[in-house]
Amino acid sequence: MKKTYSILCAFVLAGSFFGCSTTQQKTSETDYTQYVNTFIGAADNGHTFPGACRPFSMIQTSPVTGAIGWRYCSEYVYTDSLIWGFTQTHLNGTGCMDLGDILVMPVTGTRARAWDAYRSHFPKDKEAATPGYYTVELTDPGVKAELTASPHAALHRYTYHNADSASVLIDLQHGPAWNENQYHSQVQSCETNWEDAQTLTGHVRNSVWVNQDYFFVMKFNRPVIDTLYLPMAETEKGKRIIATFDMEPGEELLMKVAMSTTGVDGAKKNMEAEIADWNFEGVKQAAHDEWNNYLSRIEITGTDDEKTNFYTSFYHALIQPNQISDVDGWYRNAADSIVKAGNGAFYSTLSLWDTYRAAHPFYTLMVPEKVDGFVNSLVEQAEVQGFLPIWGLWGKETYTMIGNHGVSVIAEAYRKGFRGFDAERAFNAIKNTQTVSHKLKSDWETYMKYGYFPTDLIKTESVSSTLESVYDDYAAADMAQRMGKEEDAAYFAKRADFYKNLFDTETQFMRPRNADGSWKSPFNPSQVAHMESTGGDYTEGNAWQYTWHVQHDVPGLIELFGGEQAFLNKLDSLFTLKLETTQADVTGLIGQYAHGNEPSHHITYLYTLAGRPERTQELIHEIFDTQYHPEPDGLCGNDDCGQMSAWYMFSAMGFYPVDPVSGNYVFGAPQMPEIVLNLADGKTFTIIAEGLSKEHKYVDSITLNGEPYTKNYISHEDILKGGTLVYKMK
């Protein structure tokens, strides 16, 4: 059963706008944060969190309702009834566990309890959030908790209605884990130091998904009068501290927590630069203003539900990548060296297997000032570890998922004219990534010998790994061509055709193939593969879904099928043949199509490219109606660091980057009457859907700046010029 939620309304505020090469000022007359419901996706499989953060920041301070098992990747499930405490960093919409650093919990009454006996019930109608702010009433200790944040620091405010032994639990053993044993053993070392009666500093090293070092400074606005250290289990190294204060009922305790990858001094610099005093309302207001300024870049006309879905998607897309460098640019790199970011900021939390598809294209359009920083961060990490990040977290490599889509992100940025990075260094990183074999995820000698990854030589994901790598080869070829590197361009362009080696003309599927050229048998195209649980030749999917994973050469794929009609017939079957699966990552099903997982995201747009755009338009409408809702359980799958959200925003506009590196967006059908993109340098691009309704969901004709427009895509350049795109609906 769906539950309702509370949103706090904020104020109408003015703020700075953005520019790519220049900066303008724009006064926002609308409070767009009122349309953000941070609880969307916070049910079972969306894996979002409702707490406070800033765009692209290190800190995400948020409540914890659980921490053990896949369900708790973000540490929060909306239907839970207990809050364990509040942690300072979180992953947004992922399918893996990590972060969840420094759990704190206000407590009253008996101080010495079992490690798990400080949790509290809370009434759902006393829990609320808006971008940059979260609050909840904790029933058991009788405390109102409020959270807000700057980029590198969290600020907590606890109002103790009952001040009996008013304390705070500081749990440095805590962190989301796959099982109970890991939860109690993931901390490798923990050092703390009370520098004075109001200041605790420390360093924790832990290991769940990556080996993580974090340093912190925690400062209270009143002195600690006593501390109690709880006993640790045999495998535990993280300290649990009860810090107690002399307080009266109704008084407030404020707590600042700043973090750093470099050292305690880095954390102190971050705190001093961002939250020097105790002005909770000022930090909360600044967080609101920053979010509202970003959200005001897109103005939509639609129902309240549509606005909520859209602006929450916008919000989720901007939570990451996360800047993990200190305010002075220093950070801990993949080799555990303390270095300074080349352009002043280093970004991590790079879920590239997901986000290269639509989130990064969205950034190039609506957050262009961040793109060069993202690229520089990719290149800097590549030069340390020898290849571009696959899935980067806290500056380290997780080796999660397949392909290496940092290649696509860089090539797309170069194609779209971004030049705030050294192209030679960037291409060198691409070339090394695509030609030098490295731990776990690439075996280029085998790939080149056979023209695919043979299923009898590659343990898992042979088909998906081939197809994902092929797209990166295409991206490398495109950048090489644009840089005048003809030999490299020809080499990678040849590899970009390797997808043809896995197409079985008899079954019309991308099928696992042995080293001797024979097809793997038996073959069930509906069987879902998953490396961690079932193995298989596909990645969180099956042959029905991965057969369409040729984003760069749809005409070539159509030719393999024997023409458009055969292609379309097979595509029709994808959406009508029912899939039965219990895999948690394969969700949002329409037939075999799985909108809850990324390999399906471009498939609906293939109808447009094969001459049947009306079917794309039908399906987009169906996905909007069935897979996105303004409720905690409103996402059909993990948000995956904004990718699910970016799909929604692009599709609402009526187009989508099937092939991000091309710089073209393939037409679907707009889902809202009007959307205005406030672009860099003061330009606007207005998208109008004339006559849009449930009955009129098809596109009859398109005009661009008043002129008939007959292409089945619109280019990035045409959007950046500004103007008006009008869809006449029928």
N, C-alpha and C positions, 0 to 999 in steps of 0.2 A: 504494500500500500504506500502510495506517495504521501509524503509529509509536507507541510508548508514550512516556510522559513521566514526569518526576519531580516530585513535589510535596513540599515541605518541611512537615513537621508542626510546628506551633507549640505554644504552651502554653494551658492553660485559664486564662482571666483574667476578672477582674471589671472593669466599667467603667460609665460613665454612660450612661443611656438618654436618650430624647428626650421633648420635650413640645411641644405646639402653643402653649398659653397658659401651661402650667406645665412645670417640669422635674422628672422623677423619677429615682431611682437604681434600677438593676436589675442584679443580679449574673447574668452569663451563666455557666451551668454547662457549656456546650458551646463548643468551639472551632469555630465555623462556617467559619473560613477554611480548615480542612482539606478542605472540599468544593469550594473554588474552584480550578479549573485555568485559570490565566491563559494557557495555550497554546491553549485552545479558540478557534477562529476565526482562528488564526495561520497557517493554510495559505493557499492561493491567493486565495480571494475573500472570506474573512471580514474581512480587513484589521484584525485586532486586534493588540495588542502585548503582550508578556509582562512588561514591566518594572515598576518600582516607582512608585506614586503614592498620593495620598490622595484621599478622596472629594471631588469637585467642586473640585479644586485646579489651580493654574497649572502645576505640574511633573509630567511623566510621564517619568522617566528609564529608558531602555530600550535594548536592543542594536539595532544596525543590521546587516542582512545584505544590503541593497540599497537603492537610492535613486532609480533611474531607471525611469520607466514606471508604469502604473496598478497593476501587481502590488505595488508598493512604497509604497502610500499610507501604511501604518503603518511602513514601513522594515524590516519583518521578515517572512520566510517560513520556516516551521518546517523545511522540508526542505533549506534552504541549508546549506553547509558552511563558509562564511567569515563571520567577524564583522569589520565595518569599524571599529567603535568603539561608543560609547554617546552618544546625544543626550539632551537634557534635556526636550524637549516633543514630544508626539505626538498625532495624531488617532486616535480609536478607531472603527474600522469604517467609515470614510468611503470615498467613491469619487473623491475629489480629493486633490491633493497640497498640503501646506504644513507649517509648523513644522519639527520635526527640527533644532532649534537647538543649536549648540555641540557639535560632535562631539569627543569625547576618546577617546584610546586609549593604554593603557599599552604601552610598547615597550622592547625591549632590543636590544643589538647596534648595528649600523651606524645612525647617526642620520640621515644625509642619504640619502634615497631618493626615488624617484618618488612623487608625491602619493598614488598608489593602492597602494603597496607596504608599507603598515604593517598590513595586514589579517592575521587569524590564523585558522587552523583551530581547531576545538574539538570535543571528544567529546560527543555528545548525552547520554551518561549522567552527564556532569559539569555539565550545565545544569539548573537548577531554579529554581522561583519559588513564592512564596506572596504574598498581598496585602501590598504595601508592601515587598517584598524580592525581589531577583533575584541569582543568582550563576552564574558560568560559569568554567571553566578554559580559559585561552587557551594553546593548545599552543605556538605559535611563539615568543612572548616568554617563556613560562614564568611566567605570572602568573595568580593567582586573582583574579577581579574580583567585587566585591560592590557592589550598589546599594541604597540606601533613600532615603526622601524625607520632607520636611515639605511643607506646602502650597506654599511659594514657593521651596524650595531642595532641591537634590539633594545627597546625601552618598555619595561613592564610597570604597571601601576596596580597595586593590590590594596583594596579597601577592606580592612578587617572589621566586620560587624561584631565579631566575637574575638577579643584579643587575648584569650587564655593561651599562654605560652606561644605567642605569635612567632612563627618561624617560617623558614623557607627550606625545603629539601633541594639540595644540589646533587644530582645524580650523574656522575661522569662515567658510569658503567653502561648506561643506557645507549641503545642504538637499535634501529630496526634490523631484524635478523630473520633468517629463513627458518630457524628452529630454536627451541629452548636452549640447547647446548651452546649454539653459536651466540645467543644473546648474553650468556654468562661467561663467554670466553673471547669475545671479539676485541677487547681492549688489550693492547700489548704493553703499554706503559702509561702511567698517569702521575704527573707531578703537580702539586699545588703549593701556593705560598700566600699566607695572609700578610700582605704588605703593611696594612694598618687595619683598624677596626671596621673600616668600611670597604676595603678593597681586597678581593681574592684574584690571584692570577694563576695561570696554569698552562700545561702542555699535555695533550693526550695524543697517543698514537694508537690507531685501531685499524682493523682490517675486516671488511665485509665484502665489498665489491672491489674497492681499491685499497691500497695502503695509504691511509690518510693521517697527516699530521695537522692538528689545529692548535693554535694558541689563543688564549682568551684573557680578557680582563673583565671582572665583574665588580661593579661598584654600587653600593647602596646609599640612599640619601640620609640614613641614620646609622649609628654604630651597632655592630653585632655585639651583644653582651655575653653570649656563650655559644660554643660550638660542640656538637656531638658527632663523632664519626661512627657510622654504623658498621657492624661486622661484615666482612666480605666472604663470599663462598670460595672454595678451594681454587676455582679457575678464574676468579675475578681479580682484576687489577685496578679497575676504575673506582675511585673513592665516592662514597655517599656521605654527604655532610648535612647536618641539620644546623642551620644558622638561626639564632634566636634574637629577638629584638624586644625592647621595652616599649610597649605600645598600649594605647587606650582604645576602647571600642570606637569605631568611626574614623580612626586615623589611617593615613595612607603610607604605604611603603613603596618607594620607587627603586627600580633596579635597572641598571644599564649593563648590557653584555656586548662587548665588541670582540670580534674575532679576526684572526690573521693566519695565513699559511707560513709566515716568515719568522715570527717570534712574538714574545710578549710586548716588546717595544713597538712592533708593528701594530698590534691590537690597541695599544695605548694611543698611538698616533691617529688611528682610525676613530677612536672614541672622541679624542680631543677635537679633531677636525669636524666631526659630524654632530655629536651630542655633548657639547661642553658643559651645559647646565642641566637643570631638571625640569625643563618646560615641556611637559608631556603634550599639552594641547598644541604647542608650536610644532613639535615633531609630527604629530598626527595631521595637522593642517598642511604642513609641507608635503607629506606623503600624499594626501588627497590632491593637492594642487598638481603635483608631478603626474599622477595618474590621469587627472582630468585633462591636462595639457596633451598627453599622448592620445587619449581617447577622442579628443576633439578633432583629431586629424581626419576622422571619418564621420560624416553626418548622414544618418539614415532616416528615412520616412517609413514607418511601419507600425504594426501593433505593439503594445507593450511587451508581449511575449517575444516578438521578433527582435525588438530592441534589446531585451534581456539576453536572448541567445547570442545576438551579434556582439554586443559590447562585452559580455563575459568571454566570448571567444577571443576578442581583441585583447582583453586582460590576460587570459591564459597564455596567449602567444608571446607576450612581452615579459613573462616571468624569467625566462632564460633565452639565450645563454647567460651565465652568471659571471660577473666580474669578480674574480678571486684575488686580483692584485690589490695591494694596499692603496691608500689614497696617494702615496708618493710613487706608485707604479711597481713596487717590488713584489715578487711572488716566488713561491717554491715551484720549480719546474719538474718535469718528469724524471729528471736525474737527481732529484732532491737537492739541487743547487738553488741558492737564493740569487735571483737575477732580476733585472729591471725590464719591464715590457717595453718593446721597441717604440710603440706609439703611446705609451703611458697607461695602458690598461690591458690586462690579459683576461680572456674569457674562456670559461670551461662550461661543463654540463652541455655537451654537444651530442645529442641523440640523433646522429646524422643519418642513420638508416631510415629514420622517420622524417626528419625535418628538411632534408634536401628536396623533398617532393613539393611542398607548398609553403612551409614556414619560412625558409630562407628566401624563396621568391617574394613572399610577402614583405620581408624586411627590405629587400631591394626597392620595393615600391613605396612603402610607408614609413620605414625607419632607416633611410639611406645613410644617415650619419653614423650608424653603428657598423655598417657592412665592412668597411676597411679594417676596423678593429677585430671583427670576427676572423677575417682572412689572415691578418697578421698573427693572430693567436694560433690559428691552424698551422701556419708556416713555422712559427717559433717552436711549437711542440714537435713538429715533424723533424726539425733540424736537431732536436735532442734525441728523439727515439728512433729516427731513421725512416719514418713513414708518417703520413697524415693521420690524425686521430680517427679511430673507427667509432668509438663511443668514449668521449673524453669526460672525465669527472675529477674535479679538484686538482686539475693539472696533470692527471695520470691517465693511463690507458686501461680500459676495462676489457678490451678484446671481445666486446659484445656485439652480436649481429654480424652481418656479412657485407661484402663489398667494402669500398672505402670512399664514401660519398663526400668527404671533404674535397675530393677531386671535383665533383660536380659543383659544390658551393663556390670554389675558387674560379672555375671556368665560367660559371654563370656571372659572377661579379665582373670578371674581365670582359665578357661579352657585352655586359650592360654598361660598360664605360667607367667602372670604378678603377681609379688609379692611385689610391692612397696606400699602395703596397708595392713592393719591388717585384715586378712581374717575372723577372729572371729567377729570383729566389723561389717564388711561388711555383713556377713551372718545374724547377729542379726538384722541389718537394713532390710534385705530382709524378714526375718521371721516376724518381726513386721508389715512390709508393707503388707504382704500377709495374715495376720491373725487378725490384730486389725483394726476394722472398724473405718473409719475417715470421716470427713466432705465431703459431696457431692459425693465422687467417689468410695466408697467401702462399701458393706454391706455383710460381710463374713458370718454372721449368716444365711441370706437368701440363699446365694450361697451354703453353706454347707447343708442346710436343703433339698434343691431341686436338687442340682447337676447342677444348671443353674440359671440364673436370670429370673424369671417368668415375662412375659410381663404385667400381670395384677397387679404386685406388684412393678415393677420398671418402673418409669415414661417414660423414653426414653432409646434407645440404648441397649435394653436387650440382643439381639443376639450378637451384636458386643462386648459388655462389657464382656459377657461370654467367647467368643472366644479369645479375647485379654488377659483376665485374665488367661485363660488356658495355654497360651504360657508362661506367667510369672511363673506359677506353675511348668511347665516343667523345666524352667531355674533354679528355686529354688531347684528342685529335683536333677538336674545335679550337682549343686555346693555342695549340701549336701552330695551326694554320693561320690564326689571326696574328701571331707573333712572327710569322715568316719562317717558321721552323719546318720546312717542307719534308725533310726526312722523318722527323718525329711524327708529323701529321700523318704521313703515309703508313708508318708502322702501326700507330694506334687505330687508324681508320680500318686497316685490315682486321685487327682484333675486334673492332666494333661489329663485324659481321659474324663473329663466332656463334651468335645466337642461332644461326641457321643450322648449325651442326647438331642441335638437340631437338629439332622439330621432326617429329615422326609423321610423315604424310599419311600413313595408314590410319592412325588413331586421331590425327590432327591435334596432338598435344606436344608440349615441351616435355620430353620423356627422359628419364635417366638412361645413360648409355655406358656400356663397358669400354675398357681400353681397346678391345679388339674390334670395336665398332658395332657390336651387337646391342640390341635393346635389352634393358633389364626386364626380366619376366619372372613371375607374374607382375602385372601392372594394373593398379587400381587408381584411376585419376582422381577419385573422390577421397582417397585416404589422406588424412591430414598428417603432416610431418611436423615434428617439434624437437629440436636438437636435445633440449634438457630432459625431455620425458620419453618420447617415442622414437627418437632418431628419424631416419628417413632422408629423402633427397630434396625436400623442400623446407623452407623456413617459415614456420608458423602459418602453414598453408598447404595447398595441394596443387596438382597439375591444372585443375580448372582455373585456379586463380593466377598461377605463374605463367601460364601459356601466353598471357597478354603483356608480359613484362618486357616489352620492346618499345620503350618510350621514345626512342630516338629515330626509329625507322618503321613507322606504321605502314607505309606503302610496301616496304619489304616484307613485313609480316603478312599483309593481305595477299601478296604474291605467293607466299608459301602455301596459303590456304587454297590457292587456285582462283582467286578473284574475290571481289567484294561480296557477292551473294553467299559463297561458301563461308566466308569470314563472318558475315552477319548471321547466318544460320547458326553457326557455332556460338556466337556471342549471345544470341537469343537463348540458347540452351543453358548458358551460364546462369541466367537470371530466373530460369523456370525449374531446373532440376534441383530438387531439395537435397540439402546437405545435412547429415546427422553427425554431430561431433560434440564432444565434451571439453575440447581444448579451450582454456580460458582466454587465449589470445585471438581465437577465431570466432568473432561475434558480430552482431549487427547484420544478420544474414538476410539476403534476398536471393533465394535459390542458393547457388554456390558462391555468389558474391558476398564478401565479408567486409562491410564498411568499418567494422571495429578494428581492422588491421590494415596497415598501410599499403601492402602490395596491390590491394584492390582500388585504391583511391582514384586512379586515373582512368579506370576501365570504362565507366559510363560515358566518358567523352570520346571513346573510340568510335561510337556510332556516328558522331559528327564527322570524324575524319574518314569514315567509310560511306558517307553520303546519305545517312539517315538521321539527321539532327533531331527530328521530332522524338525519336526514342531516347536520346540523351536528355531532352527536355522533360519527358515523362519521368524518367528515373530520378533526375535531380529533385523534382517535385516530391516524389515518393520518399526519397531519403530525408528530405527536410521534414516531411510529415511524420516519419516513423523513427528516425534515429537521433534527433536532437529535440530536447524538451527543456523548458526552464525550471527544472527540478533537480534535486540531488542525484537522482538516478537517470538524469537526462542525457547522459552520454552512453553510446552503445559499446564503447571500448575505452581503453586507456587513452587519455588525452595526448600522451607521448610528446611531452615538452612543446605543446602547441600545434602539432600537426593536424590533429582532428579539428582543432579550432580554425586553423588556416584554411583547411578545405571548406569549411562552412562559409567563411568570409568571402573567399574567391567565388564560390558557387553562388552566393547571394548576389554578387555583382554580375553574374551571368557568364563567367569565363574561368578557365583553370589552366595552370602551367603543366600540361601533360609532359612536355619535355622542357624542364626549366632552363637548360643551357641554350636553347634556341632563342630565348627571349620573347617567345610568342605564347599567347594565352588562347586556348581553344574555346570557342563559344559553346555555352550550354543554354540556360535560360535564367534571367534574373528572377529573384524570389521576393524582392521588395520594390515598392513603387519608385523610390528615388534614393540614390546613394551619391553623396558628394565626397570625393577624395580631395582633401586639402594637401596639395603636394608641396615639395620644396620650392623656394623662391617665389612663394605667393601664388603659384598656379593652382587651378582647380580642374578636376575632371569629374563631370557630372554624368551619372548613369540613370536613365529614365526608362521605366517600363510602362508604356502607355496601354491602358486598358487591362492591366494585370489583375487577375482574379483566379479563384479556384477553377472556374470554367474556362478561363482564357490563360492557359499556362504555356501555350506554344508561341514561338517567335514567328511572326509573319514576315517582317522585314526589319532591317537595321539601317540607321543613318549615323554617320559620324560628321559632326559639325554641319549638319543639314544636307550632306551629300549621301546618296545611296552607297551602302557598303556591302560588298558581296563576298568578301573573304570569309573563311570559316574560323578565323582567328584574328586577334588584334595584337599588335606588337607593343612591347614595353616602351619603345620610343614614342609611339602615337599617344599612349596614355600620358607620358611625361610632358608632352607638348601642351597638355591641358585641352579642354574642349568639352563637347557634349556628345555622348553616345546614347542614341534613342532606339530602344527595342519597341516595335509595334507588335502587341500581342494579339493572338487570335484564339 
